[in-house]
């Protein structure tokens, strides 16, 4: 009987035929208010999460930009320091009684590329300076600027030990700029200009990849086969043979 009475009372409340006491009404109101408060808190939490994610992304971008600025500044300071050291070396040579150079024209010091310098209009630069600067630009994907530095090295220091590496760098820039035809020309010109270079096998391989990119599979295979014949001790021979096998099976 008690269970039937409770069920009847509940039915009357739900249908509005029975009014809850004031305390019950307030309790229902409080529950509804709590539900609204919980909903608002959830929305605020979601908004907070979005703001936090946005802030973190912004912070990462700021830190990245700051890091790149510091890196660029470090490179600039490092290059300036090397130039100053070379200028001091020249002054010491002059003080030691060595014959001064003709004013205004470029001056080349004797020795390997590490001591080779060109001075024009008071600016001193070495092949090593140019190569490092060009390489940094290449890594930072500033291909036009990097290619300009590599070509400047080749022009100013054609006999440097780094000249063939610079020409290879030109090929890398062109390849990265999606100019495979020009890149092939740069790579293969290393053998013509610097036949004793240790980059010939690398250059052939890169030229082969460019030819493959162009769809010229026969030329790509021929360049790879040339590596197998001419450079049997090439340290990347496994990669060469894998590329050859892929070309022959497709």
VENRA-V39199 format. One line per field, one symbol per residue. psi: psi as a letter, one per 20 degrees, with the letter a starting at -180 (. if undefined). A space follows every 10 residues. Layout:
BEGIN
psi: ???
END
This chain:
BEGIN
psi: hghhgggggh ghghijippq rgggghgggg ghgggggggg hgghgghggg gggggggggg gghgggghgg gghggggggg gggghhhhgg hhgghijqpq rpqhrqppqr aahhipqppp kippqrhggg gggggghghj kmgggghggg hhghghmhjq iighhhhhhg ggghghjlmh ghgggggiig hghmijqjjg ggggghhghg gghijmhggg gghghhghgh mhjpikhghg hggghghhi.
END
